[in-house]
Amino acid sequence: MIIVLKPGIARKQETSILREIRKLGYKPHVMHGVARTVIGAIGDELTHQSLETLAGVFPEIVESVIPVQKRYKLVSREAHPEASTIQVREHVIGGKKFHVMAGPCSVEGEKQLLQTAEAVKAAGATILRGGAFKPRTSPYEFQGLGEKGLKLLAKARRETGLAVITELLSEQHAELVAEYTDIIQIGARNSQNYQLLIAAAKTGKPILLKRGLSMKIEEWLLAGEYVLANENANLMFCERGIRTFETYTRNTLDLSTIPIIKQESHCPIVIDPSQGAGRADLVKAMCKGAVAMGADALLIEVHPNPAEAWSDGAQQVTPEIFAELMRELRPLIAAAGRE
């Protein structure tokens, strides 16, 4: 059930409602919006008392009590009609400003990372991406620099001012990764690793949840529910292409997820065109389509020398191509009503 509180209520009144919800046997999840506060009450309505009486008992506090029909309760638009925004350092994702996260697939060394960070910042990126821990199909492929890579990302943040996003692969590394990054990425291979999602959520860091390679949208939304259900409201969904019968591209980038996620969820939606197509020559077109369709941000792989990249060189663009892309995106971002 969703309890919508009236505008302008005092914190003391909100606390009294939360106490009553717990007394009735439900677990409350508070979501503060611009105009209203919404509380998601999770529990078994067959065994607990009804929450529908709250509007009558507390008419000065509760505006309405709404049943949520979706299996995903907290990520749904029913639970939170207003679009959510995510605070990442001084940046707000999901608001008026369009954001670009860019950087190498893998952190390979200090020179490579700092060179890329300086280039993407100069072109207009606000967040630096880079993999310190890499999930690879083959155990013999480069697996990332680990903590050394995290330290290099932190150094790049200090020197450029860019926020940082990197991937978390293991529950045991959750606190370590959270220490160095501003956004925790959960990759496609781990998108239904529910214990990892819980561990990531409990760090309190914003979470970017990629869609699994063969994941239905409902499954993706339900995976996101694990983040919000564990007291972390800072969730972003990221479409990165799905596995289909097509072999011309590495994956099939499903841009239809943009309007679907906007319709079904209040969480921001990010598009990864690099993984999405697996081809650097298609990145520009995919980015433009994503902007036009209403995405909130892009996640782009950039490498100073893709031919010598330690992972996924074929899908990484050069800093020069990235700068061209950013120039070409500006009028499209403006036309989409963003900054």
C-alpha positions as CSV (number, residue, x, y, z in Angstrom):
1,M,0.0,0.0,0.0
2,I,1.0,3.6,-0.6
3,I,0.2,6.3,1.9
4,V,0.3,9.8,0.5
5,L,0.8,12.5,3.1
6,K,-0.6,16.0,2.8
7,P,1.8,18.8,1.7
8,G,3.6,20.8,4.4
9,I,3.1,18.4,7.3
10,A,5.6,18.6,10.2
11,R,8.2,15.9,10.8
12,K,6.5,15.1,14.1
13,Q,3.3,14.2,12.2
14,E,5.3,12.0,9.7
15,T,6.9,10.2,12.6
16,S,3.5,9.5,14.2
17,I,2.2,7.9,10.9
18,L,5.4,5.8,10.6
19,R,4.9,4.6,14.2
20,E,1.2,3.6,13.4
21,I,2.3,1.8,10.2
22,R,4.8,-0.3,12.1
23,K,2.2,-1.0,14.8
24,L,-0.1,-2.4,12.2
25,G,2.7,-4.9,11.1
26,Y,4.1,-3.2,8.0
27,K,7.6,-2.0,7.1
28,P,7.5,1.7,6.0
29,H,9.7,3.1,3.2
30,V,9.7,6.9,3.1
31,M,10.1,8.8,-0.2
32,H,10.3,12.5,0.0
33,G,9.2,14.3,-3.2
34,V,9.2,18.0,-4.1
35,A,5.6,18.5,-3.2
36,R,4.6,15.5,-1.1
37,T,5.9,12.7,1.0
38,V,4.9,9.2,0.1
39,I,5.3,6.1,2.3
40,G,5.4,2.6,0.8
41,A,4.1,0.1,3.4
42,I,5.3,-3.4,2.7
43,G,3.7,-6.3,4.4
44,D,1.1,-9.1,4.0
45,E,-2.3,-7.5,3.8
46,L,-4.0,-10.9,4.5
47,T,-2.4,-11.3,7.9
48,H,-2.1,-7.6,9.0
49,Q,-4.7,-5.0,9.7
50,S,-5.8,-2.8,6.8
51,L,-4.0,0.5,6.2
52,E,-7.0,2.0,4.4
53,T,-8.4,3.4,7.7
54,L,-5.4,5.7,8.2
55,A,-7.0,8.4,6.0
56,G,-10.0,8.5,8.3
57,V,-8.0,8.3,11.5
58,F,-5.5,10.9,10.6
59,P,-7.3,13.2,8.1
60,E,-5.0,16.1,8.9
61,I,-1.9,14.1,7.9
62,V,-2.9,11.5,5.3
63,E,-4.2,12.6,1.9
64,S,-4.9,9.1,0.5
65,V,-4.1,5.4,0.8
66,I,-3.6,3.6,-2.5
67,P,-3.2,-0.1,-3.2
68,V,-0.3,-0.9,-5.5
69,Q,-1.1,-3.6,-8.1
70,K,2.4,-4.1,-9.5
71,R,4.7,-6.8,-8.1
72,Y,7.4,-4.1,-7.9
73,K,5.9,-1.8,-5.2
74,L,8.6,0.8,-4.4
75,V,10.1,1.4,-7.9
76,S,6.6,1.9,-9.5
77,R,5.0,5.1,-10.6
78,E,2.0,4.1,-8.4
79,A,4.2,4.4,-5.4
80,H,5.9,7.6,-6.4
81,P,4.1,9.6,-9.2
82,E,6.8,12.2,-9.4
83,A,10.1,11.4,-11.1
84,S,12.9,10.8,-8.6
85,T,16.2,12.6,-8.8
86,I,19.5,11.2,-7.6
87,Q,22.1,13.5,-5.9
88,V,25.7,12.6,-6.9
89,R,28.1,15.0,-5.3
90,E,27.1,18.4,-6.8
91,H,25.1,16.8,-9.6
92,V,21.5,15.8,-9.9
93,I,20.6,13.0,-12.2
94,G,17.0,12.8,-13.4
95,G,16.4,16.5,-13.2
96,K,16.7,19.3,-15.8
97,K,20.3,18.7,-16.6
98,F,21.4,15.8,-18.9
99,H,24.5,14.0,-17.7
100,V,27.2,12.0,-19.5
101,M,29.3,9.4,-17.7
102,A,32.4,8.6,-19.7
103,G,35.7,6.8,-19.4
104,P,37.6,3.6,-20.2
105,C,36.0,0.1,-19.9
106,S,38.9,-0.8,-17.6
107,V,41.3,1.2,-15.5
108,E,44.7,0.1,-17.0
109,G,47.1,2.6,-15.4
110,E,47.5,6.2,-14.1
111,K,48.5,7.8,-17.4
112,Q,45.7,6.2,-19.4
113,L,43.0,7.0,-16.8
114,L,44.1,10.6,-16.1
115,Q,44.4,11.4,-19.8
116,T,40.9,10.0,-20.5
117,A,39.5,11.8,-17.4
118,E,40.9,15.2,-18.5
119,A,39.6,14.7,-22.1
120,V,36.1,13.7,-21.2
121,K,35.8,16.5,-18.7
122,A,37.0,19.0,-21.3
123,A,34.3,17.7,-23.6
124,G,31.5,18.1,-21.0
125,A,31.2,14.8,-19.1
126,T,30.4,15.2,-15.4
127,I,31.1,11.6,-14.2
128,L,34.1,9.4,-14.8
129,R,33.4,5.7,-15.5
130,G,36.1,3.0,-15.2
131,G,36.2,-0.6,-14.2
132,A,38.5,-1.6,-11.3
133,F,36.9,-5.1,-11.0
134,K,36.0,-6.6,-14.4
135,P,33.6,-9.5,-14.9
136,R,35.0,-11.4,-17.9
137,T,33.5,-14.4,-19.7
138,S,36.9,-16.2,-19.8
139,P,38.9,-16.6,-16.6
140,Y,42.1,-15.9,-18.6
141,E,41.1,-12.4,-19.7
142,F,42.1,-9.3,-17.7
143,Q,40.0,-9.1,-14.5
144,G,40.9,-5.5,-13.5
145,L,43.4,-3.9,-11.2
146,G,41.2,-4.2,-8.1
147,E,41.9,-1.8,-5.2
148,K,44.8,-0.3,-7.2
149,G,42.2,0.7,-9.8
150,L,39.9,2.2,-7.2
151,K,42.7,4.3,-5.9
152,L,43.5,5.6,-9.4
153,L,39.8,6.5,-9.9
154,A,40.0,8.4,-6.6
155,K,43.1,10.2,-7.8
156,A,41.4,11.1,-11.0
157,R,38.4,12.5,-9.1
158,R,40.8,14.7,-7.0
159,E,42.6,16.0,-10.0
160,T,39.6,16.6,-12.3
161,G,36.7,17.1,-9.9
162,L,34.7,14.5,-11.8
163,A,32.4,12.2,-9.8
164,V,33.2,8.4,-10.2
165,I,31.2,5.3,-11.1
166,T,32.6,1.8,-11.0
167,E,31.3,-1.7,-10.8
168,L,30.8,-3.9,-7.7
169,L,31.2,-7.6,-8.3
170,S,31.3,-9.2,-4.8
171,E,29.5,-8.7,-1.5
172,Q,32.9,-8.8,0.3
173,H,34.1,-5.7,-1.7
174,A,30.9,-3.6,-1.1
175,E,32.4,-1.3,1.6
176,L,35.8,-1.1,-0.2
177,V,34.2,0.0,-3.5
178,A,31.8,2.4,-1.6
179,E,34.9,4.0,0.0
180,Y,36.2,5.1,-3.4
181,T,33.3,5.6,-5.7
182,D,30.3,8.0,-5.9
183,I,28.0,5.6,-7.8
184,I,28.0,1.8,-7.5
185,Q,27.3,0.0,-10.8
186,I,25.8,-3.5,-10.8
187,G,26.6,-5.1,-14.1
188,A,24.5,-7.2,-16.4
189,R,25.9,-10.5,-15.2
190,N,25.0,-9.6,-11.6
191,S,21.7,-7.9,-12.1
192,Q,19.8,-10.8,-10.4
193,N,22.4,-11.4,-7.7
194,Y,20.0,-10.3,-5.0
195,Q,22.5,-10.6,-2.1
196,L,24.9,-8.4,-4.0
197,L,22.1,-5.9,-4.6
198,I,21.3,-5.8,-0.9
199,A,24.9,-5.3,0.0
200,A,25.3,-2.5,-2.5
201,A,22.1,-0.9,-1.3
202,K,23.2,-1.0,2.4
203,T,26.3,1.1,1.5
204,G,23.9,4.1,1.0
205,K,25.6,4.9,-2.3
206,P,23.6,5.7,-5.5
207,I,23.1,2.4,-7.4
208,L,23.2,2.1,-11.2
209,L,21.5,-1.2,-12.1
210,K,22.2,-2.6,-15.6
211,R,19.7,-4.8,-17.4
212,G,20.7,-8.4,-17.6
213,L,21.6,-10.0,-20.9
214,S,18.4,-11.9,-21.2
215,M,16.3,-10.0,-18.6
216,K,12.6,-9.2,-19.0
217,I,11.7,-5.7,-18.0
218,E,9.6,-6.8,-15.1
219,E,12.5,-8.9,-13.8
220,W,14.7,-5.8,-14.1
221,L,12.2,-3.7,-12.2
222,L,11.9,-6.3,-9.5
223,A,15.7,-6.4,-9.1
224,G,15.6,-2.7,-8.6
225,E,13.0,-3.3,-5.9
226,Y,15.7,-5.0,-3.8
227,V,17.6,-1.7,-3.7
228,L,14.7,0.5,-2.5
229,A,13.4,-2.2,-0.2
230,N,16.8,-2.0,1.6
231,E,16.5,1.6,2.6
232,N,18.3,3.1,-0.5
233,A,16.1,5.4,-2.6
234,N,19.0,6.3,-5.0
235,L,18.4,3.9,-7.9
236,M,19.1,4.4,-11.6
237,F,18.2,1.8,-14.2
238,C,20.7,1.3,-17.1
239,E,19.8,-0.3,-20.5
240,R,23.0,-1.8,-22.0
241,G,21.6,-4.1,-24.7
242,I,20.2,-7.6,-24.6
243,R,21.1,-10.9,-26.2
244,T,19.0,-11.6,-29.3
245,F,19.5,-13.8,-32.5
246,E,21.2,-10.8,-34.2
247,T,24.9,-11.2,-34.8
248,Y,25.6,-7.9,-36.7
249,T,26.0,-6.2,-33.3
250,R,27.3,-7.6,-30.1
251,N,24.0,-6.9,-28.3
252,T,20.7,-5.4,-29.3
253,L,20.2,-2.0,-27.6
254,D,16.6,-1.8,-26.6
255,L,15.8,2.0,-26.7
256,S,12.1,1.2,-26.1
257,T,13.0,0.7,-22.4
258,I,13.3,4.5,-22.1
259,P,9.6,5.3,-22.4
260,I,8.7,2.0,-20.7
261,I,10.8,2.7,-17.6
262,K,9.5,6.3,-17.6
263,Q,6.0,5.0,-17.6
264,E,6.5,2.2,-15.1
265,S,9.0,3.7,-12.6
266,H,10.0,7.0,-11.1
267,C,13.7,6.1,-11.2
268,P,16.0,7.7,-13.8
269,I,17.0,5.8,-16.9
270,V,20.6,5.7,-18.2
271,I,21.7,4.3,-21.6
272,D,25.0,2.5,-22.3
273,P,25.4,2.6,-26.1
274,S,28.9,1.1,-25.9
275,Q,27.9,-2.2,-24.5
276,G,24.5,-1.8,-26.2
277,A,25.9,-2.3,-29.7
278,G,29.4,-3.4,-29.0
279,R,30.6,-1.2,-31.9
280,A,32.3,2.2,-31.6
281,D,30.9,3.3,-35.0
282,L,27.3,3.0,-33.8
283,V,27.8,4.9,-30.5
284,K,27.0,8.3,-31.9
285,A,23.7,7.2,-33.4
286,M,22.6,5.3,-30.3
287,C,23.4,8.3,-28.1
288,K,21.3,10.6,-30.2
289,G,18.4,8.2,-30.2
290,A,18.6,7.9,-26.4
291,V,18.6,11.7,-25.9
292,A,15.6,12.1,-28.3
293,M,13.6,9.4,-26.4
294,G,14.0,11.0,-23.0
295,A,17.0,9.2,-21.3
296,D,18.4,11.0,-18.2
297,A,22.0,10.2,-18.9
298,L,24.5,8.3,-21.0
299,L,27.3,5.9,-20.0
300,I,30.0,5.9,-22.7
301,E,33.3,4.1,-23.0
302,V,36.2,6.3,-24.0
303,H,39.8,5.2,-24.4
304,P,42.9,7.1,-25.7
305,N,43.9,4.2,-27.9
306,P,41.1,1.6,-28.3
307,A,43.2,-0.7,-30.5
308,E,45.4,-1.3,-27.5
309,A,42.7,-1.5,-24.8
310,W,42.9,-4.4,-22.3
311,S,39.2,-5.0,-22.7
312,D,36.4,-4.3,-25.2
313,G,38.5,-2.1,-27.5
314,A,36.0,-2.5,-30.4
315,Q,33.3,-0.5,-28.6
316,Q,35.3,2.3,-27.1
317,V,35.5,5.7,-28.9
318,T,38.6,8.0,-28.9
319,P,38.6,11.3,-26.9
320,E,38.4,13.1,-30.3
321,I,35.2,11.2,-31.3
322,F,33.8,11.7,-27.9
323,A,34.3,15.5,-28.2
324,E,32.6,15.5,-31.6
325,L,29.7,13.5,-30.1
326,M,29.3,15.9,-27.2
327,R,29.1,18.9,-29.7
328,E,26.5,17.1,-31.8
329,L,24.4,16.1,-28.7
330,R,24.0,19.7,-27.4
331,P,21.2,20.8,-29.8
332,L,19.4,17.5,-29.3
333,I,19.6,17.9,-25.5
334,A,18.2,21.4,-25.8
335,A,15.4,20.2,-28.1
336,A,14.5,17.5,-25.6
337,G,14.0,20.2,-23.0
338,R,17.2,19.5,-21.0
339,E,20.3,21.4,-20.3
